Amino acid sequence: MLSYQQLAIFTAIAEHGSITKASEALNLTQPALSSALSGLEAKLGVKLFDRVDRKIVLNHNGERLYPQAVKLLEEVAKVQSFFSHNQALCGKIRIAASNTIGNYVLPPRMASFKTKYPNVQLILTISNSEQVIEQVIQHQVEIGFIETNCLNNQINSFPFAQDELVLFVSKQHPLVGKNNVSIMDLKDYPFILRERGSGTRGILEQNFLPLMNYQLNIFLELGSSAAVCLAVKNSQAIGCISRHALVDQPECVILTCDMFELKRDFLVVQNKRTHISELTEEWLDWVINK
């Protein structure tokens, strides 16, 4: 008879692609995982994994079992939840977020969630959108938040909020006070931008560069919105970042430009092979509805 632990260990190994990583995620020893997997394969009478380039990957039998195992684990979780719904949430959620979301959007939602559920540990890492996607693919985090489209076939994504990119300058800039800045006005000044790989840079290149005939004088490329703000304050350059990042920046002025309107969706990204826990689902619901 198959056990819950065997199926849980099987799915963890499948999702992490490594007995070592799965043992760390489940807080079990590697011998315990290897023994449970061997027992499962013996009961089924088939091998479930192959070793390819030092990695352990699902074979045909494992691919057939995986979705069924996930469904069974979800049903068990539902039964447990039914009888423990009045208990306080507890556990750990590993989150990755791109710069704007991680620095300006998630922190207040994390604080309010933690206030309501003090026994939940929220661990957030901040990097650019490409790096967030890679962390989700590598199972380094349960959930990710990015600022650009994701076409990776290992990822599911859906929007949770909308953002707007704006052009801004220092208070002493010659364009301050102009009612409607033209494209020709913008061509007279250099730009300070986020680095390649960031969601902000990706949207800018897709939608703003064509307006400038792909001619943009880039003064600096920096790795955070805060750095862009600081550099713009001390130069005659034009910056482009999220409106969220300009809150409490009185020394920066947003330019009015009818030709320029860049709106984008903030996206949640999940690994297609990762089983999302009830705790993580609760966190996602909080983020989306706050």
Backbone hydrogen bonds in HBPLUS format (Angstrom, degrees):
<---DONOR---> <-ACCEPTOR-->    atom                        ^
c    i                          cat <-CA-CA->   ^        H-A-AA   ^      H-
h    n   atom  resd res      DA  || num        DHA   H-A  angle D-A-AA Bond
n    s   type  num  typ     dist DA aas  dist angle  dist       angle   num
A0007-LEU N   A0003-SER O   3.23 MM   4  6.57 161.8  2.26 151.1 154.8     1
A0008-ALA N   A0004-TYR O   2.89 MM   4  6.12 157.3  1.94 153.0 160.3     2
A0009-ILE N   A0005-GLN O   2.85 MM   4  6.01 160.0  1.89 152.4 157.3     3
A0010-PHE N   A0006-GLN O   2.88 MM   4  6.05 156.9  1.93 144.6 151.8     4
A0011-THR N   A0007-LEU O   2.97 MM   4  6.17 166.1  1.99 151.1 153.5     5
A0012-ALA N   A0008-ALA O   3.04 MM   4  6.16 152.6  2.11 141.3 149.2     6
A0013-ILE N   A0009-ILE O   2.98 MM   4  6.17 161.9  2.02 153.1 157.0     7
A0014-ALA N   A0010-PHE O   2.98 MM   4  6.20 157.9  2.03 147.4 154.1     8
A0015-GLU N   A0011-THR O   2.89 MM   4  6.04 154.9  1.95 146.6 152.8     9
A0016-HIS N   A0012-ALA O   2.96 MM   4  6.05 151.8  2.04 147.3 154.6    10
A0017-GLY N   A0013-ILE O   2.75 MM   4  5.49 137.0  1.93 142.5 152.3    11
A0022-ALA N   A0018-SER O   3.00 MM   4  6.09 156.9  2.05 142.0 149.1    12
A0023-SER N   A0019-ILE O   2.87 MM   4  5.96 151.2  1.95 144.2 151.5    13
A0024-GLU N   A0020-THR O   3.15 MM   4  6.45 149.7  2.25 143.6 151.3    14
A0025-ALA N   A0021-LYS O   2.99 MM   4  6.25 156.2  2.04 147.0 153.5    15
A0026-LEU N   A0022-ALA O   2.94 MM   4  6.12 154.1  2.01 148.7 155.1    16
A0027-ASN N   A0023-SER O   2.83 MM   4  5.60 115.9  2.25 132.3 147.2    17
A0028-LEU N   A0023-SER O   3.00 MM   5  4.95 151.9  2.08 138.4 145.6    18
A0033-LEU N   A0029-THR O   3.16 MM   4  6.54 154.0  2.23 148.3 155.0    19
A0034-SER N   A0030-GLN O   2.90 MM   4  6.13 167.9  1.92 160.6 163.7    20
A0035-SER N   A0031-PRO O   2.88 MM   4  5.97 156.4  1.93 145.3 151.8    21
A0036-ALA N   A0032-ALA O   2.99 MM   4  6.15 159.1  2.03 144.4 150.0    22
A0037-LEU N   A0033-LEU O   2.90 MM   4  6.09 160.7  1.93 153.7 158.9    23
A0038-SER N   A0034-SER O   2.95 MM   4  6.10 159.1  1.99 145.1 151.0    24
A0039-GLY N   A0035-SER O   2.92 MM   4  6.13 154.6  1.99 146.2 153.3    25
A0040-LEU N   A0036-ALA O   2.95 MM   4  6.20 152.6  2.03 144.7 151.9    26
A0041-GLU N   A0037-LEU O   2.94 MM   4  6.19 166.3  1.96 154.3 157.5    27
A0042-ALA N   A0038-SER O   2.89 MM   4  6.07 149.1  1.99 143.9 152.8    28
A0043-LYS N   A0039-GLY O   3.01 MM   4  6.24 155.3  2.07 145.2 151.1    29
A0044-LEU N   A0040-LEU O   3.01 MM   4  6.27 153.3  2.08 149.6 157.1    30
A0045-GLY N   A0041-GLU O   2.77 MM   4  5.71 129.5  2.03 136.7 150.5    31
A0046-VAL N   A0041-GLU O   3.25 MM   5  5.43 133.8  2.48 142.8 149.8    32
A0059-ASN N   A0048-LEU O   3.08 MM  11  5.72 166.7  2.10 128.4 130.0    33
A0050-ASP N   A0057-VAL O   2.73 MM   7  5.36 158.2  1.78 158.8 166.1    34
A0057-VAL N   A0050-ASP O   2.77 MM   7  5.36 167.6  1.79 165.8 168.0    35
A0052-VAL N   A0055-LYS O   2.74 MM   3  5.16 151.8  1.82 148.9 156.9    36
A0055-LYS N   A0052-VAL O   2.87 MM   3  5.16 154.6  1.94 113.0 121.5    37
A0063-GLU N   A0059-ASN O   2.86 MM   4  6.11 156.8  1.91 159.4 166.1    38
A0064-ARG N   A0060-HIS O   3.19 MM   4  6.44 146.0  2.31 141.2 149.4    39
A0065-LEU N   A0061-ASN O   3.03 MM   4  6.33 150.2  2.12 145.7 154.1    40
A0066-TYR N   A0062-GLY O   2.88 MM   4  5.92 158.8  1.93 155.9 160.4    41
A0068-GLN N   A0065-LEU O   3.07 MM   3  5.42 117.9  2.47 109.7 125.2    42
A0069-ALA N   A0065-LEU O   2.88 MM   4  6.04 156.5  1.93 160.8 168.5    43
A0070-VAL N   A0066-TYR O   2.97 MM   4  6.24 161.5  2.01 160.0 164.6    44
A0071-LYS N   A0067-PRO O   3.11 MM   4  6.29 158.8  2.15 141.3 146.6    45
A0072-LEU N   A0068-GLN O   3.02 MM   4  6.28 160.1  2.06 148.3 153.4    46
A0073-LEU N   A0069-ALA O   2.95 MM   4  6.20 161.5  1.99 152.9 157.8    47
A0074-GLU N   A0070-VAL O   2.93 MM   4  6.14 153.1  2.00 148.4 156.1    48
A0075-GLU N   A0071-LYS O   2.97 MM   4  6.26 152.2  2.05 148.2 155.3    49
A0076-VAL N   A0072-LEU O   3.03 MM   4  6.35 157.2  2.09 149.5 155.3    50
A0077-ALA N   A0073-LEU O   2.94 MM   4  6.17 156.2  2.00 145.5 152.4    51
A0078-LYS N   A0074-GLU O   2.93 MM   4  6.20 147.3  2.03 144.1 152.9    52
A0079-VAL N   A0075-GLU O   3.08 MM   4  6.40 155.6  2.14 147.5 153.1    53
A0080-GLN N   A0076-VAL O   2.96 MM   4  6.27 164.1  1.98 153.6 157.9    54
A0081-SER N   A0077-ALA O   2.83 MM   4  5.99 154.8  1.89 144.9 152.6    55
A0082-PHE N   A0078-LYS O   2.89 MM   4  6.08 147.9  2.00 144.5 152.9    56
A0084-SER N   A0080-GLN O   3.06 MM   4  6.15 117.7  2.46 137.1 153.7    57
A0084-SER N   A0081-SER O   3.13 MM   3  4.97 144.0  2.27  94.6 105.3    58
A0087-GLN N   A0084-SER O   2.93 MM   3  5.39 159.9  1.97 115.0 121.7    59
A0091-GLY N   A0119-ASN O   3.35 MM  28  6.74 153.5  2.43 139.7 132.5    60
A0121-GLN N   A0091-GLY O   2.73 MM  30  6.11 166.8  1.75 159.8 164.4    61
A0093-ILE N   A0121-GLN O   2.86 MM  28  6.26 159.2  1.90 169.4 172.0    62
A0123-ILE N   A0093-ILE O   2.94 MM  30  6.15 175.1  1.94 168.4 167.4    63
A0142-GLU N   A0094-ARG O   2.94 MM  48  5.56 147.0  2.05 135.4 143.1    64
A0095-ILE N   A0123-ILE O   2.75 MM  28  5.90 174.2  1.75 168.7 167.4    65
A0125-THR N   A0095-ILE O   2.93 MM  30  6.38 151.8  2.01 149.6 158.1    66
A0096-ALA N   A0143-ILE O   3.09 MM  47  6.54 154.2  2.16 151.5 159.2    67
A0145-PHE N   A0096-ALA O   2.90 MM  49  6.38 136.6  2.09 141.3 154.9    68
A0097-ALA N   A0125-THR O   2.97 MM  28  6.41 154.6  2.03 162.4 170.4    69
A0127-SER N   A0097-ALA O   3.12 MM  30  6.48 154.6  2.18 148.1 155.8    70
A0098-SER N   A0145-PHE O   2.91 MM  47  6.26 145.6  2.03 154.7 165.7    71
A0102-GLY N   A0098-SER O   2.73 MM   4  5.67 168.5  1.74 170.2 174.2    72
A0103-ASN N   A0099-ASN O   2.93 MM   4  5.90 151.2  2.01 148.8 155.3    73
A0104-TYR N   A0100-THR O   2.94 MM   4  5.69 152.6  2.02 144.6 151.6    74
A0105-VAL N   A0101-ILE O   3.06 MM   4  4.67 141.1  2.22 114.6 125.6    75
A0106-LEU N   A0101-ILE O   2.85 MM   5  5.87 171.9  1.86 164.4 162.5    76
A0109-ARG N   A0106-LEU O   2.92 MM   3  5.23 117.5  2.32 111.5 128.1    77
A0110-MET N   A0106-LEU O   2.76 MM   4  5.90 153.2  1.83 162.5 170.1    78
A0111-ALA N   A0107-PRO O   2.93 MM   4  6.12 157.6  1.98 151.3 156.9    79
A0112-SER N   A0108-PRO O   3.07 MM   4  6.26 160.2  2.11 142.5 147.2    80
A0113-PHE N   A0109-ARG O   2.99 MM   4  6.06 154.6  2.06 140.3 147.7    81
A0114-LYS N   A0110-MET O   2.86 MM   4  6.00 161.6  1.89 149.9 155.1    82
A0115-THR N   A0111-ALA O   2.95 MM   4  6.12 145.7  2.07 141.0 150.4    83
A0116-LYS N   A0112-SER O   3.20 MM   4  6.46 150.4  2.29 140.6 146.9    84
A0117-TYR N   A0113-PHE O   2.78 MM   4  5.98 154.0  1.85 150.7 159.5    85
A0120-VAL N   A0117-TYR O   3.11 MM   3  5.80 165.1  2.14 126.1 127.4    86
A0132-VAL N   A0128-ASN O   3.00 MM   4  6.31 151.0  2.09 153.1 162.4    87
A0133-ILE N   A0129-SER O   3.03 MM   4  6.30 164.6  2.06 155.3 157.9    88
A0130-GLU N   A0197-GLY O   3.40 MM  67  5.58 162.8  2.43 155.2 158.3    89
A0134-GLU N   A0130-GLU O   3.13 MM   4  6.40 156.0  2.19 143.7 150.1    90
A0135-GLN N   A0131-GLN O   2.97 MM   4  6.24 151.2  2.05 145.1 152.6    91
A0136-VAL N   A0132-VAL O   3.02 MM   4  6.36 152.0  2.10 151.6 159.1    92
A0137-ILE N   A0133-ILE O   2.95 MM   4  6.23 159.1  2.00 150.6 156.5    93
A0138-GLN N   A0134-GLU O   2.93 MM   4  6.09 155.5  1.99 148.1 154.4    94
A0140-GLN N   A0135-GLN O   2.90 MM   5  5.12 152.0  1.98 161.8 161.0    95
A0139-HIS N   A0136-VAL O   3.16 MM   3  5.11 161.9  2.20 104.6 108.7    96
A0144-GLY N   A0269-VAL O   3.01 MM 125  4.98 151.2  2.09 153.1 155.6    97
A0269-VAL N   A0144-GLY O   2.83 MM 125  4.98 164.2  1.85 135.6 138.3    98
A0146-ILE N   A0267-LEU O   2.90 MM 121  5.26 155.5  1.96 145.2 153.1    99
A0267-LEU N   A0146-ILE O   2.87 MM 121  5.26 168.6  1.88 150.8 154.4   100
A0155-ILE N   A0152-ASN O   3.16 MM   3  5.62 166.1  2.18 118.4 121.2   101
A0272-LYS N   A0154-GLN O   2.99 MM 118  5.73 174.9  1.99 146.9 148.2   102
A0156-ASN N   A0270-GLN O   2.84 MM 114  5.23 166.1  1.86 156.9 161.6   103
A0270-GLN N   A0156-ASN O   2.84 MM 114  5.23 158.8  1.89 154.6 160.7   104
A0158-PHE N   A0268-VAL O   3.06 MM 110  5.44 145.6  2.18 142.6 152.8   105
A0268-VAL N   A0158-PHE O   2.81 MM 110  5.44 170.0  1.82 158.8 159.2   106
A0160-PHE N   A0266-PHE O   2.96 MM 106  5.96 154.7  2.02 154.5 157.6   107
A0266-PHE N   A0161-ALA O   2.76 MM 105  5.24 173.6  1.77 149.7 152.0   108
A0163-ASP N   A0264-ARG O   2.79 MM 101  5.33 165.4  1.81 162.5 164.4   109
A0264-ARG N   A0163-ASP O   2.95 MM 101  5.33 160.9  1.98 141.6 145.2   110
A0243-ARG N   A0164-GLU O   2.91 MM  79  5.88 152.7  1.98 173.6 174.6   111
A0165-LEU N   A0262-LEU O   2.82 MM  97  5.36 164.9  1.84 163.0 167.3   112
A0166-VAL N   A0241-ILE O   2.94 MM  75  5.87 166.6  1.95 161.5 160.6   113
A0241-ILE N   A0166-VAL O   3.29 MM  75  5.87 140.8  2.45 157.8 160.2   114
A0255-LEU N   A0167-LEU O   2.88 MM  88  5.62 162.5  1.91 139.0 144.9   115
A0168-PHE N   A0239-GLY O   2.96 MM  71  5.28 153.1  2.04 139.7 144.1   116
A0239-GLY N   A0168-PHE O   2.89 MM  71  5.28 173.0  1.90 160.7 161.5   117
A0169-VAL N   A0253-VAL O   2.92 MM  84  5.41 153.1  1.99 145.4 152.1   118
A0253-VAL N   A0169-VAL O   2.81 MM  84  5.41 164.3  1.83 157.6 162.8   119
A0173-HIS N   A0170-SER O   3.13 MM   3  5.41 167.0  2.14 115.4 117.9   120
A0171-LYS N   A0251-GLU O   3.18 MM  80  5.65 128.8  2.46 149.5 146.1   121
A0176-VAL N   A0173-HIS O   3.14 MM   3  5.66 163.9  2.17 118.1 123.1   122
A0178-LYS N   A0175-LEU O   3.19 MM   3  5.71 166.6  2.21 133.1 134.8   123
A0181-VAL N   A0256-THR O   2.73 MM  75  5.99 164.2  1.75 170.2 165.1   124
A0186-LEU N   A0182-SER O   3.16 MM   4  6.55 154.3  2.23 146.4 152.7   125
A0187-LYS N   A0183-ILE O   3.11 MM   4  6.42 142.9  2.25 145.0 154.9   126
A0188-ASP N   A0185-ASP O   3.15 MM   3  5.59 157.0  2.20 108.9 116.0   127
A0189-TYR N   A0186-LEU O   3.19 MM   3  5.80 170.9  2.20 118.7 121.2   128
A0238-ILE N   A0190-PRO O   2.88 MM  48  6.29 158.0  1.93 147.0 152.5   129
A0191-PHE N   A0217-ASN O   2.68 MM  26  6.03 148.0  1.78 158.2 168.2   130
A0219-PHE N   A0191-PHE O   2.65 MM  28  5.35 153.0  1.72 144.9 154.6   131
A0192-ILE N   A0238-ILE O   2.83 MM  46  6.03 155.7  1.89 148.5 151.5   132
A0193-LEU N   A0220-LEU O   3.00 MM  27  6.37 160.3  2.04 157.2 155.1   133
A0222-LEU N   A0193-LEU O   2.86 MM  29  6.31 160.3  1.89 158.5 163.1   134
A0195-GLU N   A0222-LEU O   3.02 MM  27  5.46 118.7  2.41 144.3 141.5   135
A0198-SER N   A0195-GLU O   3.25 MM   3  5.97 159.0  2.30 135.1 137.6   136
A0202-GLY N   A0198-SER O   3.07 MM   4  6.30 158.7  2.12 147.9 154.1   137
A0203-ILE N   A0199-GLY O   3.04 MM   4  6.27 166.1  2.06 157.3 158.9   138
A0204-LEU N   A0200-THR O   3.07 MM   4  6.19 159.9  2.11 147.8 154.0   139
A0205-GLU N   A0201-ARG O   2.94 MM   4  6.13 161.2  1.98 152.3 156.6   140
A0206-GLN N   A0202-GLY O   3.11 MM   4  6.28 150.9  2.20 144.1 151.9   141
A0207-ASN N   A0203-ILE O   3.01 MM   4  6.07 159.6  2.05 153.1 157.5   142
A0208-PHE N   A0204-LEU O   2.81 MM   4  5.05 151.9  1.89 135.2 143.9   143
A0209-LEU N   A0204-LEU O   3.21 MM   5  6.62 148.7  2.32 155.8 160.6   144
A0211-LEU N   A0208-PHE O   2.98 MM   3  5.37 125.2  2.28 109.0 122.8   145
A0212-MET N   A0208-PHE O   3.32 MM   4  6.72 139.3  2.50 145.1 156.4   146
A0212-MET N   A0209-LEU O   2.96 MM   3  5.06 129.7  2.22 100.9 115.0   147
A0214-TYR N   A0209-LEU O   2.82 MM   5  4.76 166.6  1.84 147.9 143.7   148
A0213-ASN N   A0210-PRO O   3.07 MM   3  4.90 158.8  2.12 105.5 107.3   149
A0215-GLN N   A0212-MET O   3.01 MM   3  5.59 156.7  2.07 115.6 122.1   150
A0228-VAL N   A0224-SER O   3.13 MM   4  6.46 151.6  2.21 142.4 150.2   151
A0229-CYS N   A0225-SER O   2.95 MM   4  6.25 161.5  1.99 152.7 156.8   152
A0230-LEU N   A0226-ALA O   3.07 MM   4  6.30 164.0  2.10 148.2 152.1   153
A0231-ALA N   A0227-ALA O   3.00 MM   4  6.19 157.6  2.05 148.0 153.8   154
A0232-VAL N   A0228-VAL O   2.93 MM   4  6.11 159.8  1.97 153.6 159.2   155
A0233-LYS N   A0229-CYS O   3.01 MM   4  6.23 158.8  2.06 152.7 157.9   156
A0234-ASN N   A0231-ALA O   3.13 MM   3  5.29 138.3  2.31  99.0 110.6   157
A0235-SER N   A0232-VAL O   3.20 MM   3  5.24 149.5  2.30 120.5 114.7   158
A0245-ALA N   A0242-SER O   3.02 MM   3  5.40 132.8  2.25 105.5 116.8   159
A0246-LEU N   A0243-ARG O   3.12 MM   3  5.37 158.3  2.17 108.1 114.9   160
A0247-VAL N   A0244-HIS O   3.42 MM   3  5.83 168.6  2.44 111.8 113.4   161
A0252-CYS N   A0249-GLN O   3.06 MM   3  5.69 165.0  2.09 123.0 126.1   162
A0260-PHE N   A0257-CYS O   2.97 MM   3  5.37 158.5  2.01 113.5 120.6   163
A0274-THR N   A0271-ASN O   3.08 MM   3  5.30 161.2  2.11 110.8 116.8   164
A0281-GLU N   A0277-SER O   2.97 MM   4  6.26 154.7  2.03 148.4 155.9   165
A0282-GLU N   A0278-GLU O   2.95 MM   4  6.20 149.6  2.04 144.1 152.1   166
A0283-TRP N   A0279-LEU O   3.05 MM   4  6.37 152.4  2.13 145.7 153.0   167
A0284-LEU N   A0280-THR O   2.89 MM   4  6.16 160.5  1.93 152.0 156.9   168
A0285-ASP N   A0281-GLU O   2.98 MM   4  6.18 160.9  2.02 147.6 152.5   169
A0286-TRP N   A0282-GLU O   3.09 MM   4  6.31 148.9  2.19 140.9 149.2   170
A0287-VAL N   A0283-TRP O   2.95 MM   4  6.28 160.8  1.98 154.7 159.1   171
A0288-ILE N   A0284-LEU O   2.96 MM   4  6.13 167.8  1.97 157.8 160.3   172
A0289-ASN N   A0285-ASP O   3.14 MM   4  6.10 151.6  2.22 141.2 148.1   173
A0290-LYS N   A0286-TRP O   3.08 MM   4  5.93 117.4  2.49 145.0 155.7   174
